[in-house]
Amino acid sequence: MIVPLETVADLERALRDPQPVMIFKHSTACPISARAYRAFRQFVARQPAAARYYLVQVIEQRPLSNEIARRLGVPHASPQVLLWHRGAVRWHASHGAITERALATALAAVRAPRRI
């Protein structure tokens, strides 16, 4: 399930989650974003329990989108996916780099057992 992020409080709750978190920043006016969002939705449908999935509509929620960029330390892009886990951004991609394969590879890397 993809959950809309609408407030800073929603963002704070998401970032406290012990599971991997994927945030998709989507422009409802951009065909490139529409294509990337389709790939994101297809990925979520195939791996619904692998992470927590969130959506921010950047035009409608500009202040929240800017806060995500500030707080996570990744310059804004749209479309953009940010993978947050264990207190840090572990991976991010934008535009054509957002594919089902890239999402799966990034998520597998953070879910892999850590070597000591």
Number of C-alpha atoms within 10 A of each C-alpha: 13 16 13 15 23 17 14 14 10 14 19 13 10 21 19 13 15 13 17 21 23 26 23 30 27 24 21 16 11 11 11 18 22 16 15 25 24 15 18 21 17 14 17 21 12 12 12 14 11 15 20 20 22 21 17 24 20 21 14 13 15 12 14 19 24 14 15 21 15 12 11 15 11 13 10 16 16 21 27 23 25 23 22 26 21 14 12 12 16 16 17 19 19 19 17 12 15 23 20 17 12 15 22 15 12 15 21 12 12 17 14 8 8 7 4 3
